[in-house]
Amino acid sequence: GLFVLGEANFSDHGANRLGASALMQGLADGYFVIPYTLGGYLAKGGLDTVYTDAPEFREAAAAAEQKVHTLLNINGKRTPASFHRELGKIMWDYCGMARNEAGLKTALKKIPELREEFWKNLTVPGSGEALNQTLEHATRVADFMEFAELMCVDALHRNESCGGHFREEYQDEGEAKRNDDDYTYVAAWEYTGDTAKPVLHKENLVFENVQLATRSYK
């Protein structure tokens, strides 16, 4: 829950993914920022009590229990780790640092096929009554299947190269080619069900004090 404090802190160097500045920021956050911000915020409390007899709680608990029951009773032959590795290979090959339309469409064909096999041929030994790391891994891989497909959907939708999203078709003399006319917005995909397509929500970005320009690394 507190991961975002370091990830979103941009005061020294972006999202702090470089060693030296990340170490400095981690020390600053840990010694000074967290004790004087989150500590006081959490101490105030004021959050409503969550009751286990609330309809929303019962619905969420029943869905989680059903998912665990299903995973434990597939009784297939493949481990969560084997599905995890295969999914990772698909993403590495087709939705890695460089992507293209053909590769993304291939991934969007392979991932549903792998997910279908996952729910038919998974094996999870043990039970859900005690700590079961294989079961935990299986629940995560099930989520990864959905997330991986959404990443490919989003990458295919965005017909430009921008930041970490590099589409091989959209470059100009070796430089990434943004499309500010069509993609200057903040996007969020809404989950609408296991078998339904996600819905894209957009909020346009408006710049009042600066003008967008092409960044050149040459």
Phi and psi in degrees as GROMACS dihedral restraints (atoms count N, CA, C in turn):
[ dihedral_restraints ]
;  ai    aj    ak    al  type     phi  dphi    fc
    3     4     5     6     1   -95.6    20    10
    4     5     6     7     1     1.1    20    10
    6     7     8     9     1   -54.6    20    10
    7     8     9    10     1   -38.4    20    10
    9    10    11    12     1   -64.0    20    10
   10    11    12    13     1   -21.8    20    10
   12    13    14    15     1   -59.0    20    10
   13    14    15    16     1   -45.6    20    10
   15    16    17    18     1   -79.7    20    10
   16    17    18    19     1   -34.2    20    10
   18    19    20    21     1   -70.9    20    10
   19    20    21    22     1   -37.3    20    10
   21    22    23    24     1   -93.8    20    10
   22    23    24    25     1    -8.5    20    10
   24    25    26    27     1   -72.0    20    10
   25    26    27    28     1   115.3    20    10
   27    28    29    30     1  -112.6    20    10
   28    29    30    31     1    12.8    20    10
   30    31    32    33     1   -66.7    20    10
   31    32    33    34     1   -31.1    20    10
   33    34    35    36     1  -109.4    20    10
   34    35    36    37     1   -44.1    20    10
   36    37    38    39     1  -159.2    20    10
   37    38    39    40     1    88.6    20    10
   39    40    41    42     1    50.0    20    10
   40    41    42    43     1  -131.5    20    10
   42    43    44    45     1   -93.2    20    10
   43    44    45    46     1    17.6    20    10
   45    46    47    48     1    58.0    20    10
   46    47    48    49     1    51.4    20    10
   48    49    50    51     1   -97.2    20    10
   49    50    51    52     1     1.9    20    10
   51    52    53    54     1  -102.9    20    10
   52    53    54    55     1   142.6    20    10
   54    55    56    57     1   -54.5    20    10
   55    56    57    58     1   -55.2    20    10
   57    58    59    60     1   -63.7    20    10
   58    59    60    61     1   -50.3    20    10
   60    61    62    63     1   -69.7    20    10
   61    62    63    64     1   -32.3    20    10
   63    64    65    66     1   -66.2    20    10
   64    65    66    67     1   -39.0    20    10
   66    67    68    69     1   -64.1    20    10
   67    68    69    70     1   -46.1    20    10
   69    70    71    72     1   -61.8    20    10
   70    71    72    73     1   -44.0    20    10
   72    73    74    75     1   -68.6    20    10
   73    74    75    76     1   -36.5    20    10
   75    76    77    78     1   -61.3    20    10
   76    77    78    79     1   -41.1    20    10
   78    79    80    81     1   -65.0    20    10
   79    80    81    82     1   -43.8    20    10
   81    82    83    84     1   -63.8    20    10
   82    83    84    85     1   -44.5    20    10
   84    85    86    87     1   -63.4    20    10
   85    86    87    88     1   -47.8    20    10
   87    88    89    90     1   -66.6    20    10
   88    89    90    91     1   -41.3    20    10
   90    91    92    93     1   -86.0    20    10
   91    92    93    94     1   -31.4    20    10
   93    94    95    96     1  -121.1    20    10
   94    95    96    97     1   -47.2    20    10
   96    97    98    99     1   -71.3    20    10
   97    98    99   100     1   -53.3    20    10
   99   100   101   102     1   -60.9    20    10
  100   101   102   103     1   -49.2    20    10
  102   103   104   105     1   -59.2    20    10
  103   104   105   106     1   -29.7    20    10
  105   106   107   108     1   -99.1    20    10
  106   107   108   109     1    -0.1    20    10
  108   109   110   111     1  -122.2    20    10
  109   110   111   112     1   -72.2    20    10
  111   112   113   114     1   -66.1    20    10
  112   113   114   115     1   -37.0    20    10
  114   115   116   117     1   -58.3    20    10
  115   116   117   118     1   -47.5    20    10
  117   118   119   120     1   -67.1    20    10
  118   119   120   121     1   -37.2    20    10
  120   121   122   123     1   -64.1    20    10
  121   122   123   124     1   -46.3    20    10
  123   124   125   126     1   -69.3    20    10
  124   125   126   127     1   -31.9    20    10
  126   127   128   129     1   -66.3    20    10
  127   128   129   130     1   -28.0    20    10
  129   130   131   132     1   -69.1    20    10
  130   131   132   133     1   -25.5    20    10
  132   133   134   135     1    64.6    20    10
  133   134   135   136     1  -131.4    20    10
  135   136   137   138     1    84.1    20    10
  136   137   138   139     1     0.9    20    10
  138   139   140   141     1   -82.0    20    10
  139   140   141   142     1   141.5    20    10
  141   142   143   144     1   -66.3    20    10
  142   143   144   145     1   144.1    20    10
  144   145   146   147     1   -70.4    20    10
  145   146   147   148     1   135.5    20    10
  147   148   149   150     1   -94.8    20    10
  148   149   150   151     1   119.9    20    10
  150   151   152   153     1   -98.9    20    10
  151   152   153   154     1   136.5    20    10
  153   154   155   156     1   -71.8    20    10
  154   155   156   157     1   -12.6    20    10
  156   157   158   159     1   -93.2    20    10
  157   158   159   160     1     4.0    20    10
  159   160   161   162     1   -69.4    20    10
  160   161   162   163     1   142.6    20    10
  162   163   164   165     1   -56.3    20    10
  163   164   165   166     1   -39.1    20    10
  165   166   167   168     1   -65.2    20    10
  166   167   168   169     1   -39.0    20    10
  168   169   170   171     1   -67.0    20    10
  169   170   171   172     1   -46.2    20    10
  171   172   173   174     1   -60.9    20    10
  172   173   174   175     1   -39.4    20    10
  174   175   176   177     1   -65.4    20    10
  175   176   177   178     1   -44.8    20    10
  177   178   179   180     1   -66.4    20    10
  178   179   180   181     1   -41.5    20    10
  180   181   182   183     1   -64.9    20    10
  181   182   183   184     1   -41.5    20    10
  183   184   185   186     1   -64.4    20    10
  184   185   186   187     1   -39.4    20    10
  186   187   188   189     1   -65.5    20    10
  187   188   189   190     1   -41.5    20    10
  189   190   191   192     1   -65.6    20    10
  190   191   192   193     1   -43.2    20    10
  192   193   194   195     1   -64.8    20    10
  193   194   195   196     1   -38.0    20    10
  195   196   197   198     1   -66.1    20    10
  196   197   198   199     1   -39.3    20    10
  198   199   200   201     1   -63.3    20    10
  199   200   201   202     1   -45.0    20    10
  201   202   203   204     1   -62.4    20    10
  202   203   204   205     1   -45.0    20    10
  204   205   206   207     1   -58.9    20    10
  205   206   207   208     1   -42.7    20    10
  207   208   209   210     1   -64.3    20    10
  208   209   210   211     1   -46.0    20    10
  210   211   212   213     1   -61.7    20    10
  211   212   213   214     1   -38.0    20    10
  213   214   215   216     1   -74.2    20    10
  214   215   216   217     1   -19.9    20    10
  216   217   218   219     1  -114.0    20    10
  217   218   219   220     1    14.2    20    10
  219   220   221   222     1   -69.8    20    10
  220   221   222   223     1   -42.0    20    10
  222   223   224   225     1    57.4    20    10
  223   224   225   226     1    46.0    20    10
  225   226   227   228     1   -90.6    20    10
  226   227   228   229     1  -151.9    20    10
  228   229   230   231     1  -122.7    20    10
  229   230   231   232     1    -7.8    20    10
  231   232   233   234     1  -108.0    20    10
  232   233   234   235     1   141.2    20    10
  234   235   236   237     1   -81.9    20    10
  235   236   237   238     1   159.5    20    10
  237   238   239   240     1   -57.3    20    10
  238   239   240   241     1   -35.8    20    10
  240   241   242   243     1   -63.0    20    10
  241   242   243   244     1   -37.5    20    10
  243   244   245   246     1   -67.4    20    10
  244   245   246   247     1   -39.4    20    10
  246   247   248   249     1   -67.6    20    10
  247   248   249   250     1   -38.4    20    10
  249   250   251   252     1   -60.2    20    10
  250   251   252   253     1   -46.5    20    10
  252   253   254   255     1   -63.2    20    10
  253   254   255   256     1   -42.4    20    10
  255   256   257   258     1   -67.4    20    10
  256   257   258   259     1   -40.1    20    10
  258   259   260   261     1   -63.7    20    10
  259   260   261   262     1   -41.8    20    10
  261   262   263   264     1   -61.4    20    10
  262   263   264   265     1   -38.5    20    10
  264   265   266   267     1   -64.5    20    10
  265   266   267   268     1   -41.5    20    10
  267   268   269   270     1   -60.6    20    10
  268   269   270   271     1   -46.6    20    10
  270   271   272   273     1   -67.1    20    10
  271   272   273   274     1   -38.7    20    10
  273   274   275   276     1   -62.8    20    10
  274   275   276   277     1   -42.3    20    10
  276   277   278   279     1   -74.8    20    10
  277   278   279   280     1   -36.0    20    10
  279   280   281   282     1  -120.6    20    10
  280   281   282   283     1   -13.2    20    10
  282   283   284   285     1  -139.0    20    10
  283   284   285   286     1    43.7    20    10
  285   286   287   288     1   -91.8    20    10
  286   287   288   289     1  -144.7    20    10
  288   289   290   291     1   -62.2    20    10
  289   290   291   292     1   -35.4    20    10
  291   292   293   294     1  -117.5    20    10
  292   293   294   295     1   129.8    20    10
  294   295   296   297     1  -125.7    20    10
  295   296   297   298     1   160.3    20    10
  297   298   299   300     1  -148.3    20    10
  298   299   300   301     1   165.1    20    10
  300   301   302   303     1   -58.8    20    10
  301   302   303   304     1   -46.0    20    10
  303   304   305   306     1   -62.6    20    10
  304   305   306   307     1   -43.5    20    10
  306   307   308   309     1   -65.8    20    10
  307   308   309   310     1   -40.9    20    10
  309   310   311   312     1   -65.8    20    10
  310   311   312   313     1   -38.0    20    10
  312   313   314   315     1   -66.9    20    10
  313   314   315   316     1   -35.1    20    10
  315   316   317   318     1   -63.8    20    10
  316   317   318   319     1   -44.4    20    10
  318   319   320   321     1   -61.6    20    10
  319   320   321   322     1   -40.1    20    10
  321   322   323   324     1   -71.6    20    10
  322   323   324   325     1   -10.9    20    10
  324   325   326   327     1   -91.2    20    10
  325   326   327   328     1   -39.5    20    10
  327   328   329   330     1   -75.0    20    10
  328   329   330   331     1   -38.4    20    10
  330   331   332   333     1   -64.1    20    10
  331   332   333   334     1   -48.1    20    10
  333   334   335   336     1   -60.2    20    10
  334   335   336   337     1   -35.5    20    10
  336   337   338   339     1   -65.1    20    10
  337   338   339   340     1   -42.3    20    10
  339   340   341   342     1   -67.4    20    10
  340   341   342   343     1   -39.8    20    10
  342   343   344   345     1   -63.6    20    10
  343   344   345   346     1   -39.7    20    10
  345   346   347   348     1   -62.1    20    10
  346   347   348   349     1   -42.3    20    10
  348   349   350   351     1   -66.5    20    10
  349   350   351   352     1   -38.3    20    10
  351   352   353   354     1   -53.9    20    10
  352   353   354   355     1   -45.7    20    10
  354   355   356   357     1   -80.6    20    10
  355   356   357   358     1    -1.7    20    10
  357   358   359   360     1  -115.1    20    10
  358   359   360   361     1   -24.1    20    10
  360   361   362   363     1  -130.8    20    10
  361   362   363   364     1    23.3    20    10
  363   364   365   366     1   -85.4    20    10
  364   365   366   367     1   144.2    20    10
  366   367   368   369     1  -121.6    20    10
  367   368   369   370     1   131.1    20    10
  369   370   371   372     1  -132.1    20    10
  370   371   372   373     1   103.0    20    10
  372   373   374   375     1   -71.9    20    10
  373   374   375   376     1   163.7    20    10
  375   376   377   378     1    85.7    20    10
  376   377   378   379     1  -159.0    20    10
  378   379   380   381     1  -135.7    20    10
  379   380   381   382     1   179.3    20    10
  381   382   383   384     1  -101.4    20    10
  382   383   384   385     1    12.0    20    10
  384   385   386   387     1   -88.0    20    10
  385   386   387   388     1   -15.1    20    10
  387   388   389   390     1  -139.2    20    10
  388   389   390   391     1   178.6    20    10
  390   391   392   393     1   -57.5    20    10
  391   392   393   394     1   124.4    20    10
  393   394   395   396     1  -137.9    20    10
  394   395   396   397     1    97.6    20    10
  396   397   398   399     1   -68.0    20    10
  397   398   399   400     1   -29.8    20    10
  399   400   401   402     1   -67.5    20    10
  400   401   402   403     1   -39.5    20    10
  402   403   404   405     1   -64.4    20    10
  403   404   405   406     1   -42.4    20    10
  405   406   407   408     1   -60.3    20    10
  406   407   408   409     1   -43.5    20    10
  408   409   410   411     1   -61.8    20    10
  409   410   411   412     1   -40.9    20    10
  411   412   413   414     1   -62.9    20    10
  412   413   414   415     1   -41.3    20    10
  414   415   416   417     1   -65.0    20    10
  415   416   417   418     1   -37.0    20    10
  417   418   419   420     1   -69.0    20    10
  418   419   420   421     1   -42.1    20    10
  420   421   422   423     1   -64.5    20    10
  421   422   423   424     1   -37.0    20    10
  423   424   425   426     1   -58.8    20    10
  424   425   426   427     1   -42.0    20    10
  426   427   428   429     1   -68.2    20    10
  427   428   429   430     1   -38.9    20    10
  429   430   431   432     1   -60.1    20    10
  430   431   432   433     1   -35.2    20    10
  432   433   434   435     1   -58.6    20    10
  433   434   435   436     1   -46.0    20    10
  435   436   437   438     1   -67.9    20    10
  436   437   438   439     1   -43.3    20    10
  438   439   440   441     1   -66.9    20    10
  439   440   441   442     1   -41.5    20    10
  441   442   443   444     1   -62.2    20    10
  442   443   444   445     1   -42.9    20    10
  444   445   446   447     1   -63.9    20    10
  445   446   447   448     1   -40.7    20    10
  447   448   449   450     1   -65.7    20    10
  448   449   450   451     1   -38.0    20    10
  450   451   452   453     1   -59.0    20    10
  451   452   453   454     1   -41.6    20    10
  453   454   455   456     1   -69.8    20    10
  454   455   456   457     1   -38.6    20    10
  456   457   458   459     1   -60.1    20    10
  457   458   459   460     1   -45.8    20    10
  459   460   461   462     1   -66.9    20    10
  460   461   462   463     1   -42.3    20    10
  462   463   464   465     1   -65.1    20    10
  463   464   465   466     1   -35.9    20    10
  465   466   467   468     1   -72.5    20    10
  466   467   468   469     1   -34.7    20    10
  468   469   470   471     1   -67.1    20    10
  469   470   471   472     1   -35.4    20    10
  471   472   473   474     1   -89.2    20    10
  472   473   474   475     1    96.4    20    10
  474   475   476   477     1   -85.2    20    10
  475   476   477   478     1    69.0    20    10
  477   478   479   480     1  -167.1    20    10
  478   479   480   481     1   174.2    20    10
  480   481   482   483     1  -117.0    20    10
  481   482   483   484     1   127.8    20    10
  483   484   485   486     1  -155.7    20    10
  484   485   486   487     1   120.7    20    10
  486   487   488   489     1    61.4    20    10
  487   488   489   490     1  -130.4    20    10
  489   490   491   492     1   -75.1    20    10
  490   491   492   493     1    -6.9    20    10
  492   493   494   495     1   -95.9    20    10
  493   494   495   496     1   102.1    20    10
  495   496   497   498     1  -115.5    20    10
  496   497   498   499     1   108.7    20    10
  498   499   500   501     1   -93.7    20    10
  499   500   501   502     1   122.7    20    10
  501   502   503   504     1   -59.3    20    10
  502   503   504   505     1   -28.4    20    10
  504   505   506   507     1   -73.8    20    10
  505   506   507   508     1   -18.5    20    10
  507   508   509   510     1  -113.9    20    10
  508   509   510   511     1    80.4    20    10
  510   511   512   513     1  -149.2    20    10
  511   512   513   514     1   154.0    20    10
  513   514   515   516     1  -132.0    20    10
  514   515   516   517     1   107.7    20    10
  516   517   518   519     1    54.2    20    10
  517   518   519   520     1    45.5    20    10
  519   520   521   522     1    82.6    20    10
  520   521   522   523     1    -0.7    20    10
  522   523   524   525     1  -104.3    20    10
  523   524   525   526     1   144.4    20    10
  525   526   527   528     1   -61.8    20    10
  526   527   528   529     1   140.3    20    10
  528   529   530   531     1  -116.8    20    10
  529   530   531   532     1   105.9    20    10
  531   532   533   534     1   -78.6    20    10
  532   533   534   535     1   161.7    20    10
  534   535   536   537     1  -126.4    20    10
  535   536   537   538     1    83.0    20    10
  537   538   539   540     1   -71.0    20    10
  538   539   540   541     1   -21.4    20    10
  540   541   542   543     1   -67.6    20    10
  541   542   543   544     1   -36.0    20    10
  543   544   545   546     1  -109.0    20    10
  544   545   546   547     1   -16.1    20    10
  546   547   548   549     1  -128.7    20    10
  547   548   549   550     1    25.0    20    10
  549   550   551   552     1   -86.7    20    10
  550   551   552   553     1    74.3    20    10
  552   553   554   555     1  -156.4    20    10
  553   554   555   556     1   161.7    20    10
  555   556   557   558     1   -94.2    20    10
  556   557   558   559     1   133.4    20    10
  558   559   560   561     1  -119.9    20    10
  559   560   561   562     1   149.0    20    10
  561   562   563   564     1  -143.3    20    10
  562   563   564   565     1   132.3    20    10
  564   565   566   567     1   -96.2    20    10
  565   566   567   568     1   132.2    20    10
  567   568   569   570     1   -98.0    20    10
  568   569   570   571     1   125.9    20    10
  570   571   572   573     1   -74.1    20    10
  571   572   573   574     1   127.2    20    10
  573   574   575   576     1  -121.9    20    10
  574   575   576   577     1    12.9    20    10
  576   577   578   579     1   131.5    20    10
  577   578   579   580     1   160.4    20    10
  579   580   581   582     1   -60.9    20    10
  580   581   582   583     1   -37.6    20    10
  582   583   584   585     1  -105.2    20    10
  583   584   585   586     1    -0.2    20    10
  585   586   587   588     1   -98.2    20    10
  586   587   588   589     1   154.0    20    10
  588   589   590   591     1   -76.4    20    10
  589   590   591   592     1   143.1    20    10
  591   592   593   594     1   -67.4    20    10
  592   593   594   595     1   153.3    20    10
  594   595   596   597     1  -108.3    20    10
  595   596   597   598     1   130.8    20    10
  597   598   599   600     1   -89.3    20    10
  598   599   600   601     1   128.3    20    10
  600   601   602   603     1  -113.3    20    10
  601   602   603   604     1   136.4    20    10
  603   604   605   606     1  -127.9    20    10
  604   605   606   607     1   143.1    20    10
  606   607   608   609     1  -128.9    20    10
  607   608   609   610     1   112.8    20    10
  609   610   611   612     1   -63.6    20    10
  610   611   612   613     1   142.5    20    10
  612   613   614   615     1   -90.8    20    10
  613   614   615   616     1   132.8    20    10
  615   616   617   618     1  -119.4    20    10
  616   617   618   619     1   125.3    20    10
  618   619   620   621     1  -109.3    20    10
  619   620   621   622     1   120.6    20    10
  621   622   623   624     1  -100.6    20    10
  622   623   624   625     1   -30.8    20    10
  624   625   626   627     1  -110.6    20    10
  625   626   627   628     1   -11.1    20    10
  627   628   629   630     1  -134.8    20    10
  628   629   630   631     1   160.4    20    10
  630   631   632   633     1  -113.7    20    10
  631   632   633   634     1   138.3    20    10
  633   634   635   636     1   -63.9    20    10
  634   635   636   637     1   139.8    20    10
  636   637   638   639     1  -142.8    20    10
  637   638   639   640     1   157.6    20    10
  639   640   641   642     1   -78.4    20    10
  640   641   642   643     1   128.9    20    10
  642   643   644   645     1   -85.8    20    10
  643   644   645   646     1   131.2    20    10
  645   646   647   648     1  -113.6    20    10
  646   647   648   649     1   132.5    20    10
  648   649   650   651     1  -100.5    20    10
  649   650   651   652     1     6.4    20    10
